[in-house]
Amino acid sequence: MYDAGDAVKFGFPLAFTATMLSWTILERGQRMGMEGVDQLQKAKDSVKWITDYLVNAHPKDNVLYVQVGDAEKDHKCWQRPESITDNKPLFQINTTAPGSDVAAETAAALASASLVFKKSDPPYSAKLLEHAKKLFIFADKYREYYSVSLPQVKKYYNSTGYGDELLWAASWLYHATQENIYKDYVVGSEAEEFADWGKPSWFSWDNKLAGVQVLLSRVYFFHGKDNTKLAKYQKSAQALMCTLLPESPSATSDRTNGGLIWIAEWNALQHPVAVAFLASLYGDYMEKSDNENLECDEKTFKSEDLREFAKKQVSCKLINYNTKLGYQFCILSNVTPIYQLG
């Protein structure tokens, strides 16, 4: 997959896309979810399109190709992929130029995808998991920001840390394998160094901590209530949920007058969509584990409040703009009409 309409493949956000799509399939794929609207196979095909590429980009244990194309030149080139015939420069990380963040995110992508294909294609699932394990070892052993090893990526997808990706990858590897080595990693010394417990953060392609907190809350709710470190992840996820709910005493002020979470002007919808996803999942985890209440200081909320928040972040109204040509706008219900999506 290329970045936007450009002729560049950036491995860091690409891998995050695969991880998130896999998580969506795992939580929303069956019954009344994707399968009910004939989207499950299409989503799995999209994941495989990415994971096939990521496997090919990992030809050796400690080598990962993380970018295809000249970011300066190809970022300005808008054309169909079918029309791209020129040779592109390749950029890799390795033991002398490591990138823990992108290697760990790729490990997370392949580990989560291995769960997607575990029943339908066991050999492919095993292949993805093998690559994920090797990439995690590479990421953890040779620690460095990929944007230090490859300075040219700073302008486009600069990484502000790799500890979140290491925890993220280990969390997904634990879900995929149930091996205690990965569980021990997320509750051990690396957690003390990187988890940043109790401090809500925004979920994005660069910062995975909120995703780690919600994912490990799943483990805590269903299998680990006797683990004090997992409890810290759950409490951190709870603090994020309280930040999101507009009626909470700790509600963030980073939102529009209509209620849309507003963190950055560039790609403004990435944060509200991401936290809406986390809120809906956290609400599900609460409900299915018989945890009825979300305590936000002196106020108590329910899982339904999180779902309602998630719906309001993404709800929109279709308006016919030119019925003759079939144009429609989807206007988000929580922003003014200036922010129209075509």
C-alpha positions in Angstrom: 0.0 0.0 0.0 1.2 3.4 -0.9 1.1 6.5 1.3 -2.0 8.6 0.4 -1.8 9.3 -3.3 2.0 9.3 -3.4 4.4 6.8 -4.9 6.1 5.9 -1.6 5.7 3.0 0.7 6.4 3.9 4.3 6.8 0.7 6.5 6.0 2.3 9.9 2.4 3.5 9.3 1.9 0.6 6.9 2.5 -2.0 9.6 0.3 -0.1 12.1 -2.5 -0.2 9.5 -2.2 -4.0 9.4 -2.1 -4.3 13.2 -5.3 -2.2 13.5 -7.1 -4.0 10.7 -6.2 -7.3 12.3 -7.4 -6.2 15.7 -10.7 -5.0 14.1 -11.2 -8.4 12.4 -10.5 -10.3 15.7 -13.0 -8.2 17.7 -15.6 -7.3 15.0 -15.2 -10.0 12.3 -17.9 -12.5 13.2 -21.6 -12.7 13.5 -23.2 -9.3 13.4 -19.9 -7.6 12.6 -18.0 -7.7 9.3 -19.3 -11.1 8.3 -22.8 -9.9 8.6 -22.3 -7.2 6.0 -20.1 -9.3 3.7 -16.9 -7.4 4.6 -14.9 -10.1 6.5 -13.2 -11.7 3.6 -12.5 -8.3 2.0 -10.8 -7.2 5.3 -8.8 -10.4 5.5 -7.7 -10.0 1.9 -6.5 -6.4 2.8 -4.5 -7.7 5.7 -2.9 -10.4 3.6 -2.0 -7.8 0.9 0.1 -6.0 3.6 1.5 -9.1 5.4 2.7 -10.7 2.2 4.6 -7.5 1.6 6.0 -7.3 5.1 7.2 -10.9 5.0 9.0 -10.2 1.7 10.5 -7.1 3.3 12.0 -9.3 6.0 14.4 -11.5 4.0 16.9 -12.1 6.9 16.5 -12.2 10.7 18.1 -8.8 11.3 17.1 -7.0 8.1 13.9 -5.2 7.4 13.1 -3.0 4.4 11.1 -0.1 5.8 10.7 2.3 2.8 10.4 2.0 -0.9 10.8 5.2 -2.9 12.4 8.6 -2.6 10.3 10.5 -0.1 11.1 13.9 -1.6 10.6 13.0 -5.2 7.9 10.4 -5.0 5.9 12.3 -2.4 5.1 14.8 -5.2 4.2 12.1 -7.7 0.5 11.2 -7.9 -0.1 8.4 -10.3 -1.7 5.0 -10.5 0.5 2.2 -9.1 0.0 0.4 -12.4 1.7 3.3 -14.2 4.8 3.2 -11.9 7.6 1.6 -13.9 10.8 3.3 -12.7 13.2 1.8 -10.2 12.8 3.0 -6.6 15.4 3.3 -3.9 15.1 0.9 -1.0 15.8 1.7 2.6 16.5 -1.0 5.3 17.3 -1.3 8.9 19.8 -3.8 10.1 22.3 -4.4 13.0 24.4 -1.4 12.1 21.4 0.9 11.4 18.6 -0.5 13.6 15.1 0.7 14.1 13.3 -0.8 17.1 10.1 1.1 16.6 9.4 0.0 13.0 10.7 -3.6 13.6 8.5 -4.0 16.7 5.5 -2.5 14.9 6.0 -4.9 12.1 6.3 -7.8 14.6 2.9 -6.6 16.1 1.4 -6.5 12.7 2.5 -10.1 11.8 1.6 -11.5 15.3 -1.9 -10.0 15.2 -2.4 -11.2 11.6 -1.3 -14.7 12.6 -4.4 -14.8 14.8 -6.6 -13.7 11.9 -5.4 -16.6 9.8 -5.0 -19.2 12.5 -8.0 -21.2 11.6 -8.5 -20.5 7.9 -4.8 -20.9 6.9 -2.7 -22.5 9.7 0.6 -22.7 7.6 0.4 -19.0 6.7 -0.4 -18.1 10.3 2.6 -20.0 11.5 4.8 -18.3 8.9 3.6 -14.8 10.1 4.3 -15.8 13.7 7.8 -17.0 12.9 8.6 -13.6 11.3 7.0 -11.7 14.2 9.1 -13.5 16.8 12.4 -12.9 14.9 11.5 -9.2 14.3 10.7 -8.7 18.0 14.1 -10.2 19.0 15.8 -7.9 16.5 13.9 -4.8 17.7 14.6 -5.6 21.4 18.3 -6.5 21.0 19.3 -3.6 18.7 17.6 -0.6 20.2 17.4 2.6 18.3 14.9 5.0 16.7 14.6 4.2 13.0 14.5 7.9 12.3 18.0 8.2 13.7 19.3 5.4 11.5 17.4 6.8 8.5 17.2 10.6 9.0 15.2 11.0 5.7 12.0 9.6 7.3 11.9 12.4 10.0 10.0 14.8 7.7 7.3 12.3 7.1 6.9 9.6 9.8 9.2 10.5 12.5 9.3 8.3 15.6 9.2 9.8 19.0 10.0 6.6 20.9 10.3 2.8 20.6 9.4 1.6 24.1 5.7 1.7 23.2 6.2 -0.5 20.1 8.2 -3.0 22.1 5.4 -3.3 24.6 2.8 -3.4 21.8 4.7 -6.2 20.0 5.2 -8.2 23.1 1.4 -7.8 23.9 0.4 -9.1 20.5 2.9 -12.0 20.7 1.5 -13.0 24.0 -2.0 -13.0 22.6 -0.8 -15.0 19.6 1.3 -17.6 21.5 0.2 -17.5 25.1 3.9 -17.9 26.0 4.8 -16.4 29.3 8.1 -15.0 28.0 6.0 -12.2 26.3 3.7 -11.7 29.3 6.8 -11.4 31.5 8.1 -8.8 29.2 5.1 -6.5 29.5 5.1 -6.7 33.3 8.8 -6.8 33.8 11.6 -4.2 33.8 10.6 -3.0 30.3 7.2 -2.0 31.7 8.8 0.0 34.4 10.9 1.8 31.8 8.3 2.3 29.0 4.7 1.8 30.2 4.2 5.4 31.6 1.3 4.1 33.7 -1.4 6.5 34.8 -0.7 9.1 32.1 -3.3 9.0 29.3 -1.9 9.4 25.8 -3.4 9.7 22.3 -3.3 6.6 20.2 -1.7 6.9 16.8 0.8 5.3 14.4 3.5 6.9 16.5 2.3 6.2 20.0 0.9 2.8 20.8 0.7 3.1 24.6 -3.1 3.6 24.7 -3.5 0.5 22.6 -1.2 -1.5 24.8 -3.2 -0.4 27.9 -6.6 -1.5 26.3 -5.2 -4.7 24.9 -3.7 -5.7 28.2 -6.9 -4.7 30.0 -8.4 -7.5 28.1 -5.9 -9.9 29.7 -6.5 -8.3 33.1 -10.3 -8.5 32.9 -10.5 -12.1 31.8 -7.3 -13.8 33.0 -5.1 -11.7 35.2 -6.8 -9.8 38.1 -4.2 -11.1 40.5 -1.4 -9.4 38.5 -0.6 -6.0 39.9 1.3 -4.9 36.8 -1.6 -5.8 34.5 -3.8 -3.9 36.9 -1.7 -0.8 36.3 -2.3 -1.1 32.5 -6.1 -1.4 33.2 -6.1 1.6 35.5 -4.2 3.6 32.8 -6.8 2.5 30.2 -9.5 3.5 32.6 -7.9 7.0 33.0 -8.0 7.4 29.2 -11.6 6.4 29.0 -12.4 9.0 31.7 -10.5 11.6 29.6 -12.7 10.8 26.6 -16.1 11.0 28.2 -17.4 14.6 28.0 -19.3 14.4 31.3 -16.3 13.1 33.2 -14.6 15.3 35.7 -11.3 14.6 34.0 -12.6 15.1 30.4 -10.1 16.5 28.0 -10.8 20.0 26.6 -9.1 19.0 23.3 -12.3 18.8 21.3 -14.5 20.9 19.1 -17.6 22.7 20.3 -19.6 19.8 18.8 -17.6 17.2 20.8 -15.1 15.9 18.2 -11.7 15.0 19.7 -9.3 17.5 18.1 -5.6 16.9 18.7 -3.9 18.0 15.4 -4.9 19.9 12.4 -3.0 17.6 10.0 -5.0 14.4 9.5 -7.4 15.6 12.2 -9.6 12.5 12.2 -6.9 10.0 13.0 -7.2 10.6 16.8 -11.0 10.6 17.2 -11.3 7.5 15.1 -8.5 5.7 17.0 -9.9 6.5 20.5 -13.5 5.7 19.4 -12.2 2.2 18.5 -10.5 1.8 21.9 -13.5 3.1 23.8 -15.9 0.7 22.0 -13.6 -2.2 22.8 -13.0 -1.2 26.4 -16.8 -1.0 26.8 -17.1 -4.6 25.4 -14.4 -5.9 27.8 -16.1 -4.3 30.7 -19.5 -5.8 29.8 -18.2 -9.3 29.0 -16.2 -9.5 32.2 -19.1 -8.3 34.4 -17.3 -5.1 35.3 -20.4 -2.8 35.2 -19.0 0.5 36.3 -16.3 2.9 35.0 -15.3 5.1 37.9 -14.2 8.6 37.0 -13.5 10.4 40.3 -16.9 11.0 41.8 -18.9 10.1 38.7 -19.8 6.6 37.5 -20.3 5.6 33.9 -21.3 2.4 32.1 -20.1 0.6 29.0 -23.0 2.1 27.1 -21.5 5.6 27.7 -18.3 4.5 26.0 -20.2 3.1 23.0 -22.2 6.3 22.7 -19.0 8.4 22.8 -17.6 6.2 20.0 -20.7 6.6 17.9 -20.7 10.3 18.2 -17.0 10.5 17.1 -17.7 8.9 13.8 -21.4 9.5 13.1 -22.2 11.6 10.1 -25.1 12.6 7.8 -25.1 12.0 4.1 -26.2 15.0 2.0 -26.8 14.9 -1.7 -24.7 17.6 -3.3 -25.3 16.9 -7.0 -27.9 14.2 -7.6 -27.3 14.2 -11.3 -23.6 13.2 -10.9 -24.3 11.2 -7.7 -22.1 13.3 -5.4 -22.6 13.0 -1.7 -21.0 14.6 1.4 -20.7 13.0 4.7 -20.8 15.8 7.2 -19.7 14.8 10.7 -22.4 15.6 13.2 -19.9 17.1 15.7 -18.1 19.7 13.6 -19.2 22.7 11.6 -19.9 22.2 7.9 -16.5 23.6 7.0 -15.0 20.2 7.7 -16.8 18.3 5.0 -15.7 14.9 3.8 -16.3 14.1 0.2 
